[in-house]
Amino acid sequence: MITFDLKQLRLNPGDRVLDIGCGTGRHACAIYACEKLFVIAADRQTADVVHARDRLRFHDQLRIHRDGCWAVSTMDINHLPFPDECFDLVICSEVLEHISDHFQAIGELVRVLKKGRDLVVSVPRYFPEKICWRLSREYRETPGGHIRIYRWKMIVNLLEGAGLKPRRVHFAHSLHTPYWWLKCLVGPHRTDVPAVNLYQRFLTWDILKKPPVVRFIDRLLNPLMGKSLVIYARK
């Protein structure tokens, strides 16, 4: 499930890419498949980093990486162990809503980004996220979960305040929005609800098979109910 539009990322052979808060490595793997890139996948959760490493190794076995290279590491987004202006692209997907000091986090991402290059950020969109919060107290109070809901202007102001110029905005994953509403309605951690499990199987099938009709419906509904707000901002 790729949140970003890879065609918007302006990648060139030899570019260095940081995927911070990489989770299990979905974006790192997608970028690693591009030609001759150096990708670093980093997260604070060791289990996620191990999963991302295994996925990247699987890409090596498939030989679809086009002569790139990769590394993984655990690290704190507020204290990145890199020199200034060392990355050609920084990706931060569904991370900032978890971070108490998002000003410090954005400052670090901008610091390690080269001038003229992009920081790509995604956060939960206000409208779908607000409904999740209203439907489930458990969802909004889960330890390590979301601590704020971003309005469009709020995240834009955060990026502009750090010296970035947003150049494109879009929404993604509209078909995931009803799934999360349903999960919040019945209890976000329940695994015994047939309707939720059926919807999850549908989403997994969509991710694996990418049927054109379903992809078209997702794109059609994204402006109305896309779950993620995605912003491309240039330094």
HUGIHU-V626234 format. One record per backbone hydrogen bond with DSSP energy under -0.5 kcal/mol. CO is the residue of the C=O (numbers start at 1). NH is the residue of the N-H. If there is no record, write none. Layout:
co=<CO:CO>
nh=<NH:NH>
This chain:
co=<1:4:5:6:12:15:16:16:17:17:18:18:19:19:22:22:25:26:27:28:29:31:34:36:37:37:38:39:39:40:40:41:42:42:43:44:45:46:47:48:49:50:51:52:53:54:55:56:57:58:59:59:60:65:66:69:71:73:75:76:80:83:87:88:89:90:91:92:92:95:96:97:97:100:101:102:103:104:105:106:107:108:110:111:112:112:114:117:118:119:119:120:121:122:122:123:124:125:126:127:128:129:130:131:132:136:137:139:142:151:152:153:154:155:156:157:158:159:159:160:164:165:168:170:172:172:173:173:174:174:175:176:177:178:179:180:181:182:183:187:192:193:194:195:196:197:198:199:200:201:202:203:204:205:206:211:212:213:214:215:216:217:218:219:221:221:222:227:228:228:229:230:231:231:232:232:233:234>
nh=<3:6:8:9:15:38:88:89:19:40:20:91:22:42:25:26:29:30:31:32:33:34:37:14:39:69:17:41:71:19:42:73:21:22:75:46:49:50:51:52:53:54:55:56:57:58:59:60:61:62:63:64:63:68:36:39:41:43:77:79:82:86:114:118:18:120:20:94:122:98:99:147:148:102:105:106:107:108:109:110:111:112:113:85:86:87:117:235:90:121:233:92:231:94:95:229:150:129:130:131:132:133:134:135:136:140:141:142:145:155:156:157:158:159:160:161:162:162:164:163:166:234:232:230:227:228:176:177:177:178:179:180:181:182:183:184:185:186:187:190:194:197:198:199:200:201:202:203:204:205:206:207:208:209:210:215:216:217:218:219:220:221:222:223:224:225:226:125:172:230:123:170:121:233:167:168:119:165>
